[in-house]
Amino acid sequence: MKRYRCFGTDPNSGNEALVLLLSVSSEWSIEERQEFAASKLANACVFITSNEDDAGPYVLDFYYPHARSPLCLHASLAAAHYLHTHGIAKYSGSVLTSMDRRLLSFKHSGNELHVSVNPGQLTMLSPPINTIAKMLGCAESAIKPPAVIASIGSPKLLVEMVSTDELYALRPRLQEVVDWGKQSSVSGIYAYAHREPDKYEGRNFNHLDENLEDAATGVAAGALSVLLAKSITVSQGVRLGNRCQISVYRQDGSISVGGMVFEASNTASASDWS
């Protein structure tokens, strides 16, 4: 098992992910994986397994302490970093996700590791602003409508706040957020504020424990880029004292989401790749 920090601005920051490589013969059930993730209280756990015929790309299975997820981008970056730095011969720069068999491809952009995904098309309706305000614990006037559900593999309710002050004043009702997400098949609420041209500040609410608030949320940053139809830079984790930065590029119909990756134990960066 390895622990990584992803999207951090230095080796001591970033959203943490646990990476576990399971042998071909391993028979960890979904329930056992979920119990393991809950026991570790990490923001995310990703299990890497081979395809059944031991051919083709490796498969990634993502878990938060309270739920399995179809996609987690910071855990994906951690898994890709693990596969490369540990000399896994069968790894060729692409993996599949376990739940929806989505192909993820990885490459470098400067000192950042990026994952490329194809955005999905959604027709899901957002809840009324008064309902969103109640879940977020804020006044309706603090929200800039409309709120929109967008996705690059794990849907998020994107809610723009009128200012960064309102963003960091949020104290959401997390149980209500999680319950609504389960009923709506949406992976929580991503609140954000416009800071300057093409730069945004965000907070993600998808955990029952406020101490597990994400310092960086790649799928939400990617979904925001889809919504805004442009390349963006997203800062996150400021309120947590864990500043992170996510770069999102739109190219040829796909979304590339990336940042720096560090191994938590010895701070080996993804920029060390040859």
N, C-alpha and C positions, 0 to 999 in steps of 0.2 A: 504494500500500500504506500502511495506517495501523496503528499499534500502540496498543492500549488496555489500561488496567488496570481490572479489574472486581471488584466486591465489596470494594474497599479501604475502610479507615476514614478515609483522607485521600488527597490527590493523589499521594503517593509510595508508596502501597501498593496491593495488588490483584494478582489473577492475570492474567497478560498474554495477549493474543490478537492475532494479526495478521489484518487484514481486507483482502481483495483483491476488487475489483469487476471482473469479467470482462465484456468486450463480448459482444454476442449472437453475433458471428462467431468468438469464441474457441473453440479446440478443444483445450484442455488435457485430456489424458487423466487417468484416475485415477492411473496410475503417475507421471505428471509432477507432479501435485499432491502425491502422497505424497513424492516426491523433494524437492520444494520445501520442504515442511514439515520434513522431516528435516534439510535443509541450514540452516534458520533456527534450529533448536533452541529454538523457542518452545513454550510449554506447549500452545498450540493455534493452528491456522490455520483460517480460515473463508473459503471462496470464495463470492462472491455472483454468481448468474447470473439471467438472465431465463428465464421459461418459453419453450418452443420457439416458441409462437405470439405471444410478446411480450405476452401478456395475463395477468391474474391476478397473484398475489403473486410476489415474488422467491423464489429457491430458495437455501438455504444448504447447503453441503457441508463437513463438518468433518473435520479431520485432526490427529492427534497425531504427534510425530516417528516413532513406530513403528507406527501403525495408523490406519485410517480409522474414524470413529465415527458412529453414527446420530444422536447428539445431544450437544451440548456447550453448556451454558447460559451460561457466561461468554462464550464466543465468540458466542452468539446475541445477548446484550445488546450486545456490541461492534458487531455487524453492524447491529442496529437503530439504535444511536446514530449510526453512520456514515450510514445511509440517510436519517435525519431531518436531521442537521446539514449534509449535503451537498445538500439540496434536491432529492432524487430524486423527481420528480413522481409516478411510478407507485407509490411506497411509501405505503400507507394504514394502517400499523400492524400488519400481519400478514405472515408469510412461511411458506414451506413448507420442510421438511427434505428433502434430496435422496434419502436412502436409503429412508425409509419414508413420504414424503409426509405427514408430520405437520404440522398447522397450529399455528403459534405466534402468539400475540397479545400485544402489548406495551402497557403503560400506566404512568403515574406514580403513585407513592404517596409523597407528600412529596418528599424529594430523591432518592428511589430510583427506578430503572427496574425494572419487573417484567415477567416473561414468564409467561403462563398456558398450562398444558398439561393434558391429560387423562391420569391415571395408567393404566398398563396392568395387566392381570391376569396374574400369573405362577403357575406350578405347579412351578417349578424347585426341586430338592432341594439343600440346602446340604451341603458336605462335613463330615465328623466334626470335632469340636473339636480332636482331636489333630493332624489334618491342617492345620487353620487355624493352630494354635499353631506348628507347624513352619514354615509359610510366613511367619508374622509374626515368627518368632524369639523367642518368649516361652514362658513356662510356661502350661500349660493353666489353672492357677489364676488367671492374670491376666485370663482371659476370662469374662464373665458370659453363660452360654448362655440361650436358643438364639441362634445366628447365623442370619440370614434373608436371602434374596435378594429384593430389592424393586426397583421400577423406575418411572420416569416417562418412559421412552423409551430409556434406556441402563442395563441392569441392573447393580446393585451388590450385592456380598456385604457386608451390614452386620454388624459385629462390635462388641458393646459390651464395653469394658474395665472392670475393677472400679474404676479411679481414673484421674485425669488423669496421675498419675505413671507408671502403667503404660502409658498411651497414648503419652507422650513418650519412654518408654524403648524403644519398638519400633524394631528394626533389621531390617526384613523381608528375606527372600530374594527380591529383585525378579524375577529370572529365573523362579523357580518360580511367583510370583504371576501374571506375564504368561502363562506357559505354561498354567497352570490356567485363566486367563481365556479364552484362545483355545479351549481344549478344551471349555469349558463355556458359551461365548457370554455371558460375564459380564465387564463392564468393570472388573475389578479389585476390590480390597477397600477398604472404608471403615470404619476403626476409629474409635470415638467413645466419649466418656464423658459421663455426666450431671453437670452442674455445679450447677444450681439449677433451680427450677420452670420448665419450658418452654425452658431454655437448655442447650446442649450444646457440647462441644468435639470437633473431628474432625480426622482425617488421612486422606488418600487415597493409595492405592498402586496406580498404573496405568502407571508409566513404568519403563523399564529403568535410567535414570540417576537416582540418588538426588538429584542436584542439580536435577532437574526435578520434584520433589515439588510437587503443587499447593498453592498458598496458599489456594485456595478451590475448592470443587467443588459447583456448583449442582445437578447431577443427583443427587448423593448426598444433599444436604440435602433435596431434594424427596422422594427415596425414603424417607428417614428419617421425614419427616412422614407419609408414607403408612403406614409401619409402625406409628408411634406413634398414628396417627389423631388428630392435633392440630396446631395451628399452633405453630411453634417458631422460635427464633433460634439459629443455629449460628456459632460462632467457629472460625476455622481460620488456619493460618499462623503461630501463635505461636512455635513452635520455629524457624521460618525467619526470624524477625525481620521478618515481613511480615503483620501482623495484619489479618485480613479478617472481615467479618460478613455473613451471609446471612440474609435474612428469608424465611420460608415461611408462607404463609397457605392455609388450606383454605376453599374457598367454592364452593357449588353444584356439588359433584362434581369440581371442577378444583383444581389446585395452582398457586399463584402464587409464584414464586421471584424474589427481587430483591435489589438492592443498588445502591451508587453506581458510576458509570462515569466514568472520566477518560481523556482522550486523553493518551498518554504524552509526546508532543512538546510540547504546550502546556497540559496539564492542564485542558482544557475539560471541565466536568462535565456529566453528563446532566441535572443540575438547571438547566442553562442553557436547556433547552428552553422555548419559549414555550407 
